[in-house]
Amino acid sequence: DDESNTEALEILVKLEEREGNFATAIVHVNDLLSFSPYNIRLWKKKIELFRELDNDPEADRLLERLAIIYPNDEQVQADLVYRKELEYVKLSKQGNEHDSQKALSELIIREPGNLNHYMALSGSLLKEGKLQEPAEVCAKGVLNTHGNRVLIRRRVGSLMECAHYQEAEQYLDDCIQRYGGTGLMDLREYLKKEAAYAAEAADAYTRYR
């Protein structure tokens, strides 16, 4: 009798969901969204119904869209991070390093202060034998975690593996000046010795001097 009766549509959504007719419930949610296209409750319900249909790809697509439209909604952002973490774990178990690294990069964008994401991404890159990229990831992590010592050590180690001793020493000195020397002074001494050994091996003049 009245296609604009949103109250009746809301009841239909509940009835179809209760009966397990999730696809039909989604149709009614779409009808409701035609009247209230920015109703976040309806979008969340639609995502929930797609999950019930085991259609995670579509649910995740809608969740990412919702996160863009509502960047300040903490629950939406938390749900998206949770889904990205599940995706990373799944890809990592499958041995898919490339896609798992992509998922971790997206997680870093979502949670720039989370140490675990930087550790996992740099570790994955190191596993592939890469050295410069982990150093860059760790540098970003150090800034966003306000001088985490583990990340500082990992970046210095990567630079040393690349034989970039001068850059490593300069970076470490900058970190000590900015964040303090606690937990870093032993690394500084080790770095200086390794740099000296490398110079000695590469230059006879340095060795005899």
Backbone as CSV, one residue per row, in Angstrom:
resi,resn,N_x,N_y,N_z,CA_x,CA_y,CA_z,C_x,C_y,C_z
1,ASP,0.823,-1.218,0.000,0.000,0.000,0.000,0.853,1.262,0.000
2,ASP,2.003,1.180,0.666,2.834,2.382,0.787,4.310,1.968,0.748
3,GLU,4.930,2.119,-0.425,6.316,1.686,-0.597,7.306,2.509,0.225
4,SER,6.864,3.657,0.719,7.742,4.509,1.533,7.590,4.238,3.022
5,ASN,6.890,3.167,3.381,6.675,2.828,4.780,7.940,2.163,5.328
6,THR,8.842,2.974,5.826,10.127,2.461,6.304,9.970,1.624,7.568
7,GLU,8.958,1.917,8.346,8.729,1.127,9.564,8.411,-0.323,9.205
8,ALA,7.602,-0.492,8.161,7.246,-1.839,7.702,8.474,-2.542,7.117
9,LEU,9.317,-1.792,6.413,10.545,-2.362,5.858,11.488,-2.835,6.956
10,GLU,11.582,-2.055,8.028,12.424,-2.441,9.165,11.942,-3.764,9.753
11,ILE,10.622,-3.924,9.880,10.057,-5.160,10.421,10.340,-6.329,9.488
12,LEU,10.259,-6.078,8.172,10.550,-7.131,7.196,12.002,-7.598,7.286
13,VAL,12.906,-6.668,7.498,14.323,-7.029,7.657,14.483,-7.987,8.835
14,LYS,13.852,-7.642,9.960,13.955,-8.474,11.160,13.345,-9.849,10.936
15,LEU,12.191,-9.885,10.279,11.515,-11.161,10.028,12.338,-12.069,9.117
16,GLU,12.854,-11.500,8.023,13.637,-12.303,7.074,14.946,-12.777,7.710
17,GLU,15.544,-11.925,8.530,16.773,-12.325,9.211,16.492,-13.454,10.200
18,ARG,15.391,-13.345,10.910,15.010,-14.373,11.886,14.772,-15.706,11.191
19,GLU,14.210,-15.677,9.978,13.917,-16.897,9.230,15.142,-17.430,8.471
20,GLY,16.236,-16.671,8.517,17.442,-17.105,7.813,17.462,-16.743,6.347
21,ASN,16.531,-15.896,5.926,16.480,-15.447,4.523,17.324,-14.172,4.383
22,PHE,18.624,-14.346,4.455,19.517,-13.187,4.533,19.563,-12.395,3.232
23,ALA,19.517,-13.075,2.092,19.543,-12.372,0.809,18.317,-11.463,0.663
24,THR,17.148,-11.974,1.074,15.928,-11.162,1.017,16.012,-9.998,1.991
25,ALA,16.597,-10.243,3.159,16.768,-9.170,4.139,17.642,-8.055,3.562
26,ILE,18.670,-8.439,2.789,19.541,-7.437,2.172,18.761,-6.570,1.188
27,VAL,17.835,-7.198,0.460,16.998,-6.440,-0.479,16.210,-5.362,0.258
28,HIS,15.660,-5.712,1.411,14.880,-4.741,2.193,15.790,-3.660,2.778
29,VAL,17.007,-4.050,3.163,17.958,-3.044,3.662,18.295,-2.061,2.543
30,ASN,18.471,-2.560,1.335,18.737,-1.672,0.192,17.579,-0.706,-0.038
31,ASP,16.355,-1.204,0.149,15.188,-0.325,0.021,15.237,0.784,1.067
32,LEU,15.624,0.411,2.276,15.734,1.418,3.345,16.840,2.418,3.056
33,LEU,17.940,1.931,2.491,19.057,2.823,2.168,18.692,3.816,1.069
34,SER,17.730,3.466,0.253,17.296,4.406,-0.781,16.646,5.640,-0.157
35,PHE,16.116,5.468,1.056,15.530,6.597,1.777,16.566,7.295,2.672
36,SER,17.501,6.492,3.208,18.523,7.051,4.109,19.898,6.515,3.693
37,PRO,20.450,7.068,2.603,21.698,6.507,2.052,22.915,6.606,2.968
38,TYR,22.871,7.473,3.975,24.030,7.620,4.866,23.737,7.132,6.283
39,ASN,22.770,6.238,6.384,22.424,5.667,7.688,23.442,4.563,8.015
40,ILE,24.357,4.856,8.926,25.440,3.921,9.226,24.916,2.626,9.837
41,ARG,23.814,2.707,10.578,23.235,1.498,11.172,22.809,0.518,10.085
42,LEU,22.227,1.033,9.015,21.783,0.179,7.918,22.962,-0.439,7.168
43,TRP,24.016,0.332,6.980,25.206,-0.209,6.322,25.827,-1.328,7.159
44,LYS,25.869,-1.122,8.467,26.410,-2.166,9.341,25.545,-3.425,9.289
45,LYS,24.232,-3.234,9.223,23.325,-4.375,9.121,23.548,-5.125,7.801
46,LYS,23.766,-4.381,6.731,23.999,-4.996,5.432,25.287,-5.822,5.446
47,ILE,26.326,-5.278,6.059,27.595,-6.007,6.196,27.390,-7.274,7.019
48,GLU,26.637,-7.141,8.103,26.349,-8.283,8.979,25.614,-9.386,8.208
49,LEU,24.683,-9.006,7.353,23.915,-9.985,6.578,24.792,-10.686,5.541
50,PHE,25.715,-9.951,4.934,26.647,-10.584,3.992,27.558,-11.580,4.711
51,ARG,27.917,-11.263,5.955,28.707,-12.222,6.746,27.904,-13.499,6.976
52,GLU,26.610,-13.343,7.227,25.758,-14.512,7.441,25.686,-15.381,6.186
53,LEU,25.837,-14.764,5.024,25.826,-15.496,3.766,27.210,-16.038,3.402
54,ASP,28.181,-15.842,4.329,29.577,-16.249,4.092,30.184,-15.544,2.885
55,ASN,29.685,-14.358,2.607,30.220,-13.549,1.506,31.139,-12.478,2.097
56,ASP,32.284,-12.938,2.612,33.217,-12.011,3.251,33.812,-10.995,2.285
57,PRO,34.119,-11.375,1.033,34.672,-10.371,0.111,33.768,-9.147,-0.056
58,GLU,32.460,-9.382,-0.231,31.537,-8.261,-0.389,31.388,-7.490,0.920
59,ALA,31.353,-8.212,2.037,31.257,-7.555,3.340,32.486,-6.684,3.593
60,ASP,33.658,-7.199,3.245,34.893,-6.431,3.435,34.930,-5.212,2.523
61,ARG,34.425,-5.370,1.301,34.376,-4.242,0.362,33.497,-3.123,0.925
62,LEU,32.345,-3.502,1.459,31.440,-2.513,2.052,32.057,-1.880,3.297
63,LEU,32.789,-2.690,4.073,33.414,-2.177,5.293,34.471,-1.130,4.957
64,GLU,35.266,-1.392,3.920,36.284,-0.422,3.509,35.626,0.867,3.013
65,ARG,34.533,0.726,2.298,33.791,1.903,1.827,33.246,2.703,3.009
66,LEU,32.727,1.974,3.984,32.169,2.624,5.166,33.253,3.363,5.954
67,ALA,34.449,2.774,6.005,35.559,3.394,6.727,35.968,4.711,6.081
68,ILE,35.796,4.810,4.761,36.118,6.058,4.059,35.054,7.119,4.338
69,ILE,33.803,6.683,4.328,32.696,7.625,4.542,32.651,8.112,5.989
70,TYR,32.981,7.199,6.926,32.930,7.537,8.355,34.300,7.315,9.002
71,PRO,35.275,8.166,8.688,36.638,7.971,9.200,36.761,8.124,10.716
72,ASN,35.779,8.753,11.339,35.841,8.983,12.788,35.055,7.966,13.599
73,ASP,34.455,7.008,12.931,33.707,5.971,13.643,34.693,4.917,14.146
74,GLU,34.912,4.884,15.440,35.919,3.997,16.020,35.606,2.526,15.802
75,GLN,34.330,2.159,15.884,33.952,0.756,15.713,34.212,0.279,14.289
76,VAL,33.884,1.125,13.324,34.110,0.766,11.922,35.601,0.592,11.662
77,GLN,36.391,1.530,12.175,37.838,1.445,11.976,38.409,0.200,12.662
78,ALA,37.917,-0.095,13.854,38.384,-1.288,14.578,38.001,-2.567,13.841
79,ASP,36.790,-2.595,13.284,36.347,-3.771,12.517,37.216,-3.976,11.286
80,LEU,37.582,-2.878,10.635,38.410,-2.975,9.436,39.806,-3.488,9.778
81,VAL,40.376,-2.985,10.870,41.694,-3.457,11.307,41.643,-4.949,11.621
82,TYR,40.577,-5.374,12.298,40.424,-6.788,12.642,40.373,-7.652,11.388
83,ARG,39.647,-7.215,10.372,39.542,-7.974,9.132,40.891,-8.023,8.416
84,LYS,41.638,-6.921,8.443,42.958,-6.892,7.809,43.927,-7.817,8.542
85,GLU,43.801,-7.878,9.857,44.667,-8.777,10.625,44.360,-10.232,10.300
86,LEU,43.083,-10.567,10.168,42.698,-11.925,9.779,43.237,-12.263,8.394
87,GLU,43.163,-11.285,7.503,43.657,-11.491,6.135,45.164,-11.743,6.144
88,TYR,45.881,-10.944,6.960,47.336,-11.118,7.040,47.701,-12.507,7.574
89,VAL,47.034,-12.929,8.645,47.315,-14.245,9.240,47.060,-15.356,8.231
90,LYS,45.955,-15.256,7.508,45.602,-16.267,6.505,46.658,-16.335,5.399
91,LEU,47.056,-15.172,4.887,48.040,-15.126,3.805,49.405,-15.601,4.269
92,SER,49.739,-15.247,5.513,51.033,-15.653,6.060,51.114,-17.167,6.205
93,LYS,50.023,-17.779,6.669,49.993,-19.239,6.809,50.086,-19.932,5.464
94,GLN,49.579,-19.274,4.425,49.636,-19.831,3.077,51.015,-19.639,2.444
95,GLY,51.880,-18.870,3.120,53.202,-18.596,2.567,53.202,-17.539,1.485
96,ASN,52.123,-16.776,1.414,51.994,-15.720,0.405,52.602,-14.428,0.965
97,GLU,53.921,-14.305,0.836,54.626,-13.173,1.445,54.231,-11.844,0.808
98,HIS,54.078,-11.829,-0.507,53.786,-10.567,-1.201,52.467,-9.961,-0.724
99,ASP,51.402,-10.756,-0.739,50.088,-10.246,-0.341,50.010,-9.997,1.162
100,SER,50.717,-10.801,1.954,50.720,-10.563,3.400,51.443,-9.258,3.713
101,GLN,52.484,-8.945,2.952,53.180,-7.667,3.123,52.271,-6.498,2.759
102,LYS,51.462,-6.696,1.721,50.502,-5.661,1.322,49.480,-5.425,2.434
103,ALA,49.006,-6.520,3.039,48.035,-6.403,4.139,48.661,-5.690,5.334
104,LEU,49.924,-5.990,5.623,50.617,-5.338,6.735,50.816,-3.853,6.463
105,SER,51.108,-3.505,5.222,51.273,-2.090,4.861,49.975,-1.327,5.083
106,GLU,48.848,-1.964,4.769,47.543,-1.342,4.995,47.263,-1.215,6.490
107,LEU,47.690,-2.215,7.256,47.511,-2.153,8.710,48.324,-1.015,9.316
108,ILE,49.517,-0.795,8.788,50.358,0.297,9.294,49.681,1.641,9.050
109,ILE,49.024,1.767,7.903,48.291,3.002,7.614,47.156,3.181,8.611
110,ARG,46.479,2.076,8.954,45.348,2.140,9.883,45.799,2.335,11.323
111,GLU,46.904,1.672,11.687,47.408,1.755,13.063,48.903,2.094,13.046
112,PRO,49.233,3.345,12.798,50.645,3.729,12.655,51.475,3.566,13.921
113,GLY,50.827,3.445,15.066,51.580,3.311,16.313,51.727,1.885,16.806
114,ASN,51.291,0.910,15.999,51.328,-0.493,16.422,52.673,-1.114,16.057
115,LEU,53.488,-1.402,17.076,54.825,-1.960,16.873,54.786,-3.287,16.124
116,ASN,53.797,-4.129,16.424,53.746,-5.481,15.853,53.694,-5.475,14.328
117,HIS,53.008,-4.481,13.753,52.897,-4.420,12.299,54.264,-4.166,11.653
118,TYR,55.034,-3.258,12.240,56.371,-2.954,11.696,57.303,-4.157,11.847
119,MET,57.204,-4.828,12.987,58.058,-5.995,13.216,57.732,-7.102,12.214
120,ALA,56.435,-7.338,12.009,56.021,-8.402,11.095,56.408,-8.083,9.656
121,LEU,56.203,-6.828,9.236,56.513,-6.452,7.859,58.014,-6.478,7.600
122,SER,58.796,-5.893,8.498,60.251,-5.897,8.309,60.786,-7.323,8.375
123,GLY,60.222,-8.151,9.251,60.644,-9.545,9.351,60.348,-10.319,8.078
124,SER,59.176,-10.068,7.481,58.806,-10.735,6.245,59.744,-10.340,5.110
125,LEU,60.095,-9.063,5.053,61.004,-8.577,4.011,62.404,-9.155,4.192
126,LEU,62.845,-9.241,5.451,64.162,-9.819,5.726,64.202,-11.299,5.346
127,LYS,63.072,-11.977,5.537,62.976,-13.402,5.196,63.222,-13.612,3.697
128,GLU,62.858,-12.614,2.913,63.061,-12.691,1.467,64.456,-12.243,1.045
129,GLY,65.286,-11.888,2.035,66.642,-11.468,1.719,66.779,-9.999,1.381
130,LYS,65.699,-9.244,1.575,65.750,-7.805,1.308,66.321,-7.089,2.531
131,LEU,67.056,-6.016,2.300,67.700,-5.308,3.404,67.326,-3.824,3.447
132,GLN,67.271,-3.181,2.289,66.983,-1.752,2.266,65.530,-1.470,2.649
133,GLU,64.608,-2.282,2.139,63.189,-2.061,2.435,62.868,-2.234,3.925
134,PRO,63.395,-3.268,4.594,63.156,-3.371,6.037,63.693,-2.162,6.803
135,ALA,64.825,-1.627,6.341,65.393,-0.444,6.997,64.434,0.730,6.901
136,GLU,63.789,0.885,5.755,62.834,1.983,5.570,61.588,1.777,6.434
137,VAL,61.121,0.528,6.498,59.944,0.218,7.333,60.244,0.517,8.798
138,CYS,61.427,0.101,9.249,61.804,0.322,10.648,61.957,1.807,10.963
139,ALA,62.493,2.570,10.006,62.655,4.012,10.215,61.294,4.670,10.435
140,LYS,60.315,4.264,9.631,58.959,4.795,9.791,58.378,4.379,11.135
141,GLY,58.640,3.130,11.518,58.140,2.630,12.789,58.751,3.340,13.982
142,VAL,60.042,3.637,13.887,60.724,4.348,14.983,60.074,5.703,15.216
143,LEU,59.764,6.404,14.140,59.128,7.721,14.261,57.745,7.610,14.896
144,ASN,56.967,6.617,14.448,55.582,6.492,14.908,55.442,5.832,16.272
145,THR,56.509,5.166,16.739,56.467,4.557,18.076,57.358,5.318,19.058
146,HIS,57.803,6.491,18.632,58.599,7.372,19.499,59.873,6.696,20.011
147,GLY,60.607,6.093,19.074,61.939,5.598,19.404,61.990,4.197,19.976
148,ASN,61.173,3.283,19.439,61.235,1.902,19.928,62.622,1.323,19.674
149,ARG,63.230,0.778,20.725,64.615,0.313,20.643,64.785,-0.896,19.721
150,VAL,63.804,-1.772,19.707,63.896,-2.964,18.852,63.929,-2.561,17.384
151,LEU,63.095,-1.605,17.016,63.070,-1.139,15.629,64.344,-0.398,15.265
152,ILE,64.867,0.381,16.209,66.139,1.084,15.957,67.243,0.066,15.683
153,ARG,67.307,-0.955,16.526,68.337,-1.988,16.353,68.176,-2.728,15.024
154,ARG,66.937,-3.020,14.664,66.714,-3.743,13.415,67.107,-2.881,12.213
155,ARG,66.820,-1.588,12.271,67.194,-0.724,11.143,68.705,-0.595,11.041
156,VAL,69.362,-0.397,12.174,70.825,-0.303,12.158,71.432,-1.597,11.624
157,GLY,70.870,-2.732,12.044,71.357,-4.016,11.570,71.199,-4.169,10.067
158,SER,70.063,-3.714,9.523,69.831,-3.802,8.083,70.815,-2.929,7.318
159,LEU,71.074,-1.740,7.842,72.029,-0.844,7.193,73.439,-1.424,7.230
160,MET,73.778,-2.081,8.335,75.090,-2.709,8.443,75.218,-3.857,7.440
161,GLU,74.151,-4.631,7.265,74.171,-5.721,6.295,74.362,-5.194,4.874
162,CYS,73.880,-3.965,4.646,74.073,-3.329,3.336,75.438,-2.644,3.239
163,ALA,76.226,-2.736,4.332,77.549,-2.083,4.407,77.433,-0.564,4.396
164,HIS,76.297,-0.046,4.842,76.112,1.403,4.942,76.456,1.837,6.376
165,TYR,77.716,1.670,6.723,78.128,1.906,8.116,78.012,3.378,8.512
166,GLN,78.395,4.260,7.610,78.338,5.685,7.929,76.897,6.130,8.152
167,GLU,75.994,5.676,7.293,74.583,6.014,7.440,74.025,5.417,8.736
168,ALA,74.420,4.178,9.043,73.963,3.528,10.266,74.443,4.278,11.505
169,GLU,75.707,4.701,11.474,76.264,5.411,12.623,75.588,6.762,12.816
170,GLN,75.355,7.461,11.710,74.692,8.763,11.794,73.260,8.611,12.312
171,TYR,72.573,7.571,11.814,71.195,7.338,12.248,71.147,7.001,13.733
172,LEU,72.054,6.138,14.167,72.066,5.736,15.576,72.373,6.915,16.477
173,ASP,73.316,7.754,16.078,73.642,8.942,16.874,72.442,9.890,16.956
174,ASP,71.721,10.030,15.851,70.523,10.881,15.846,69.464,10.322,16.800
175,CYS,69.300,8.996,16.795,68.318,8.360,17.680,68.703,8.543,19.146
176,ILE,69.986,8.395,19.443,70.459,8.559,20.818,70.218,9.987,21.295
177,GLN,70.460,10.931,20.391,70.249,12.341,20.746,68.763,12.639,20.951
178,ARG,67.918,12.026,20.121,66.478,12.314,20.187,65.762,11.530,21.285
179,TYR,66.114,10.237,21.428,65.359,9.373,22.335,66.142,8.941,23.576
180,GLY,67.421,9.301,23.650,68.240,8.876,24.789,69.027,7.627,24.452
181,GLY,70.097,7.413,25.207,71.004,6.314,24.900,70.667,4.993,25.565
182,THR,69.637,4.961,26.396,69.281,3.729,27.094,69.007,2.597,26.110
183,GLY,69.747,1.497,26.276,69.551,0.337,25.427,70.190,0.441,24.061
184,LEU,70.988,1.503,23.838,71.581,1.699,22.520,73.102,1.852,22.536
185,MET,73.679,2.145,23.704,75.112,2.436,23.757,75.955,1.224,23.375
186,ASP,75.513,0.025,23.777,76.265,-1.172,23.399,76.250,-1.374,21.889
187,LEU,75.121,-1.046,21.257,75.019,-1.148,19.805,75.941,-0.141,19.132
188,ARG,76.079,1.018,19.739,76.958,2.057,19.178,78.403,1.583,19.159
189,GLU,78.856,0.959,20.244,80.227,0.460,20.306,80.434,-0.665,19.292
190,TYR,79.464,-1.548,19.209,79.551,-2.664,18.261,79.603,-2.141,16.823
191,LEU,78.772,-1.134,16.530,78.732,-0.558,15.190,80.068,0.057,14.817
192,LYS,80.673,0.781,15.741,81.964,1.414,15.465,83.037,0.362,15.167
193,LYS,83.032,-0.721,15.926,84.016,-1.780,15.698,83.805,-2.441,14.333
194,GLU,82.544,-2.728,14.013,82.250,-3.359,12.731,82.626,-2.448,11.573
195,ALA,82.380,-1.153,11.730,82.740,-0.196,10.689,84.252,-0.154,10.511
196,ALA,84.978,-0.238,11.625,86.443,-0.229,11.562,86.967,-1.496,10.885
197,TYR,86.391,-2.640,11.214,86.804,-3.895,10.587,86.553,-3.860,9.077
198,ALA,85.385,-3.311,8.694,85.049,-3.240,7.276,86.009,-2.322,6.538
199,ALA,86.341,-1.196,7.162,87.278,-0.265,6.542,88.660,-0.894,6.423
200,GLU,89.050,-1.642,7.455,90.355,-2.302,7.451,90.444,-3.332,6.330
201,ALA,89.352,-4.082,6.157,89.349,-5.124,5.131,89.357,-4.543,3.726
202,ALA,88.813,-3.332,3.573,88.674,-2.746,2.244,89.823,-1.826,1.863
203,ASP,90.604,-1.383,2.856,91.605,-0.356,2.578,92.885,-0.655,3.342
204,ALA,93.941,-0.994,2.632,95.212,-1.322,3.277,95.771,-0.128,4.027
205,TYR,95.583,1.074,3.495,96.106,2.274,4.158,95.462,2.427,5.544
206,THR,94.152,2.226,5.613,93.442,2.325,6.896,93.957,1.266,7.851
207,ARG,94.192,0.051,7.330,94.664,-1.050,8.184,96.031,-0.707,8.808
208,TYR,96.979,-0.256,7.983,98.312,0.014,8.507,98.338,1.274,9.363
209,ARG,97.494,2.236,9.045,97.436,3.429,9.877,96.980,3.063,11.276
